Amino acid sequence: MFTETIYTVTSPYREDMIVKGFSFGKGDEAACILGSERGNEVQQMYICSQLVKALKEQEANGCISAGKKILVIPVINSLGMNVGEKFFGVENQDINRRFPGRKTGDSADRLAEGIFCRIRNYTYGIQLTSFYMAGEFVPHVRMMETGFQNTSLANLFGLPYVMVRKPAPIDTKTLNYNWQNEMTAAFSLYTNRTDTIDEKSAGQAVAAILRFLTRMGIIRYESHSGYISHVILKQDLTDVHTMSGGIFKGLVSPGEDVRYGHRMAEIIDPYEGYVKETILAPTDGIVFFAHTDPLAVEGDIVYQLIHRLHE
């Protein structure tokens, strides 16, 4: 293993912020795995730390294929992590909406540009990321429909689902989108936590990445075959909204089957404690996403259901 400095953010007022990478093997830039971009992505950083640990063992046992290099970057926004801020710098910017970055831009632009210059030529790019809403997912691989996406490769992670969605204009500034435009086969992995650690789904993510690297001939690693992934489109999901705000009491979890009319959650009045609203399943399906905040606002998406698998 070789530790390298990927990028340094200098400041006259505090210690420099150094983005570290851990490389394994030598040769072609085969696979890059990137963890926390936001200051609350603790689970994503933890998964990368466990991946570094596993790859160190693989390298010691001679299991990295000759002529292949793997780079793991556990965290790029350590400043946000240290001060408890989700976004980066005094500008409060989401780094994953600043790629490919600009040398002459603000600090987030310069950071994104510096990172992307180092990782843009990898054959495979794996990003461990989080959703904009607080909640838990069924572990899955997500890809954008850029014309360069490859769901057959995404299936090789062996996770339950592969989701493909059309990019919105703001998505053109994400790492996944820009990686694909540089002809890197890019994948975003979602687990069921962000700001807390879940050992089970973290282990599932590490196993999925090692499985993929093995199937692409980058490492030699014995693992079970995983799931046969179902490919779903964003439009295959049914959003379940609240009609009122209050204390949220979820009754179902990601991966559970529900039937039309099933009680999924309750909204509790925060002052008097009565049930203001009972949220019922609008269709048969599998819970793909579940809201986890203790509070909900009128109109919030509190669940997403996969419904076409039942039709």
Protein Blocks (a to p, Z undefined) as FASTA:
>chain_A
ZZddfbdcddfkbccdddddddededjdfbccdfdfbfklmmlmmmmmmmmmmmmmmmmn
opacehiacdddfbfclmlmmnopabgcjkopafklmbgbjfklcfklmmmmmmmmmmmm
pfbdcdddddfbdcddddddddddehpacfklmmmnopabdcdddddfklmmpmklmmmm
nopacdddddfbfkbccfklmmmmmmmmmmmmmmnopaccdddebjadddddfklpccdd
dfbdcddddfbdehiacdehiafbdcddfklopafbdcddfbdcddfbdcfbfbdcehia
fbdcdfklmZZ
